[in-house]
């Protein structure tokens, strides 16, 4: 019997954690893709090794369809894997993850089809493929070349499984809401629609009809200012806080996505907003890299040489 | 026989990259004798998404030995007073690789110098090939390359293995070629899933056969044949033929054949190592969608072939080429059918949603669509195209145009259709489909989608909405109907002039707005319809339509660009009299491309006549004398010799003939003019025999120059004979 939606997640978690990945968690902010999570966007910068796997609920306001479209969702779920540096045998390691899901190359036409990836808002790009199984895209496979406009050395590989699409394929289901989410011990079935349908209806209404655009424009400006404020480097001033600043970059990005869904931004202004978010992403990346460098790129050291939490003096409250 | 086998084993390389890289590898290997001094008898290249291979046979064992003399410092510097070698001598000896004693002295016109007799070459093939391959690896023309892992090197996709072996009578050597952290070996691999284990290969035949056993057809030509066989077989199983398969009986349509067949076959050949054809079906109801939409949904993302009957009527079926053989092809078919079903249901959604609004209502939406940030919105572009279209139609003798106000043509579908209404309406709807969901998904269907959504409009309007983008490619015809052709010319000229006006002329390989294609489109449309329009006048009119800040030399630049495109379009590949004729005509000006084309043909025909060489020589002589501008009329009273009078009256008569002949210009008319000029030649020659042009008497001299100017004027606007 094919895997339930949550078994797909559990299988991938099990597979990748056994191969040395940290089991990460989704970022606790609205975001559009697993790439936006700090676990990816900031950690791919610099020379430190990094291996992580996590689920990311990914919000795409313009893709909402009021729960009426069998394929499109306001929030879909990505299973994201990042390995730095990219292992030499990564294609085969990845193919074994498909085997773990019951997708055998003996049964399916699996191919790596050219797909260049670019995120204009993150100033990031990479080369790689869409992985197809019988013509269906099941994973985005990317060797990251740049993030925040910074050349990446070493190169990370990012694997993004579209969990809904993959599960629909495995369960041979044509409507996402029919997916079996899980089965209780008593055989009771919970479907994807039971868990998410109402969310889709409400968020579609919010995104397309209810969102207060005036508020969102104001928030965009405030978030932008806060992000920049946290990155100011001045003599005698506080140290920059790029990780916190990056939160506000994400908030800007989400505010922009909502305004876009509300069609509140004209085509001409659109590019300007994208560039503003991109600029925030860029300064966050630079700020983060500078801090890691000042810390001596801790993950390059032996674990016992870098445990700042054991060196903290008396914490004052 | 010495033989090299080299293979770059890769993670899947993009399909479009492989053929170019293979061609480059072959070219470099063929040049091994010149660039590396190794003889070669045959070079072959093989490639799939996972390997780029080079096989070189008949290699010499070593590079040729050549004796060479290196010259060093003058002897007075090379030795000190005591005759001992100085540092300079020692340094030279080191460079030459000889001990100082072996250096010799040589007397030259500049004094005595130290020289070294050295023998170069004789390097073993293994050493030279290692260098060749190392250089090759880092200098392949890859359009986009990347790094991976901790590697510093770049390639199209990560390189997984290198095979580099040289086989001679003495055995097989692995060449120590390195690429980043990777060192070459003697091992290759078969099909990713069907035969992944490593194997040894050294000779061409052995390599190809072992790969074949391992489900890899390495030779692209052979694999392409297999793709065709497999795809045709699958189409037959689906009860039809491949859409626009040249083996079928389709109505002629080179663009459809290129887009839906040839291009697809070529691409699919480089998406697999061995093809396996599988067909699938979809719901008949999807065929209610425009044919182009169904085909685009199949081709764009999925690379599926369409299946149709022999006349091109689509069947609800497709063919895909799988890259692996699976246990149960029905599973692969089902999977692909699901994907296509979703894509077609998206397309159906777009089709229904888009048509909830009338097409003409969408034109106003273009006000918010940026055409170019320095130029303005797409709506403004449509307004300009309307003006220019009316100018063109007036120039074509359609009478007085109404005021070109775009809003006047944006109402409900008109019931009466005079010419101006059809033309205005066609322009008004021409870009309305840009904001549709369908064009958003399939940008290459712009115009085609609009035509479908323009149902109920005048047929000529519908055609223009679709065809004003033509010719869409070199294989495509220009717009055939009058309204469509006018809009096509206006739209393209507006694009060219606007982009040139903001200073973004195409240069080298950079032509982001495809201005070259637009210019060829204008030219081909004019030629097709034999419209004798003056495109330089249209450039000026087009530029007047822009309210932006324009570069001062925009008109001159745009005209030069168009003339250059004319030259480029008509210039034959081989140099020679035909090419010279094109250059000579362009040098004389191409205001009216249709006439210029006639002139080209006439001059080319003239150049083939026996009289041509002498006539050209005589005219060149005339042109060469006329260095400076000559003004004023010929004064017959100043003639000294009968030859002058003779030439004068003949020239006069010929000018008359030319004027009346070219009242109705045609290729034949130009041929007639040129043959009359040929008949004039003896009189020109007689003139040169009889008199000195550069007479001591200034008035006589000026008069003779005027006469010659009149002779030159007979051909000046046909071709520049000094270029012939």
Contacts between the chains, C-beta under 8 A, distances in Angstrom:
chain1	res1	chain2	res2	distance
A	71	B	342	5.8
A	71	B	346	8.0
A	85	B	149	4.5
A	85	B	150	4.8
A	86	B	148	5.3
A	86	B	149	5.0
A	86	B	158	7.7
A	87	B	149	7.2
A	88	B	149	6.3
A	88	B	158	7.7
A	88	B	160	7.7
A	91	B	11	5.9
A	105	B	192	7.9
A	105	B	193	4.3
A	105	B	324	6.5
A	106	B	193	7.3
A	106	B	326	6.4
A	106	B	327	5.7
A	107	B	326	5.5
A	107	B	327	5.7
A	107	B	328	6.8
A	107	B	331	5.8
A	108	B	326	6.2
A	108	B	331	6.7
A	108	B	332	6.7
A	108	B	335	6.9
A	109	B	276	7.8
A	109	B	278	7.8
A	109	B	322	4.0
A	109	B	323	6.1
A	109	B	324	5.4
A	109	B	326	6.2
A	109	B	332	4.9
A	109	B	335	7.6
A	110	B	193	7.1
A	110	B	324	7.0
A	111	B	12	7.5
A	111	B	271	7.1
A	111	B	272	7.8
A	111	B	323	5.0
A	111	B	324	8.0
A	112	B	11	7.0
A	112	B	12	4.0
A	112	B	49	7.8
A	113	B	12	7.7
A	113	B	271	7.2
A	114	B	12	7.3
A	114	B	14	3.9
A	114	B	15	6.9
A	116	B	144	7.0
A	126	B	146	7.5
A	127	B	144	6.5
A	127	B	146	4.4
A	127	B	157	7.0
A	128	B	157	8.0
A	129	B	12	6.2
A	133	B	335	6.6
A	134	B	322	8.0
A	134	B	331	7.0
A	134	B	332	4.9
A	134	B	334	7.4
A	134	B	335	2.6
A	134	B	336	5.4
A	134	B	339	7.5
A	135	B	302	5.6
A	135	B	320	6.3
A	135	B	335	6.0
A	135	B	336	3.9
A	135	B	339	4.5
A	135	B	340	7.5
A	136	B	335	5.8
A	136	B	336	7.9
A	136	B	338	6.8
A	136	B	339	4.9
A	143	B	146	5.6
A	143	B	147	7.6
A	143	B	148	5.3
A	143	B	158	7.3
A	145	B	146	5.7
A	145	B	147	6.7
A	153	B	147	7.4
A	153	B	150	7.6
A	154	B	149	6.0
A	154	B	150	4.3
A	155	B	146	7.6
A	155	B	147	5.1
A	155	B	148	5.1
A	155	B	149	6.1
A	155	B	150	7.8
A	155	B	151	7.7
A	157	B	148	7.7
A	169	B	335	7.3
A	169	B	338	7.7
A	174	B	338	7.3
A	174	B	341	8.0
A	266	B	368	5.4
A	267	B	368	5.2
A	267	B	369	5.7
A	267	B	370	5.6
A	268	B	368	7.4
A	268	B	370	5.3
A	268	B	373	7.5
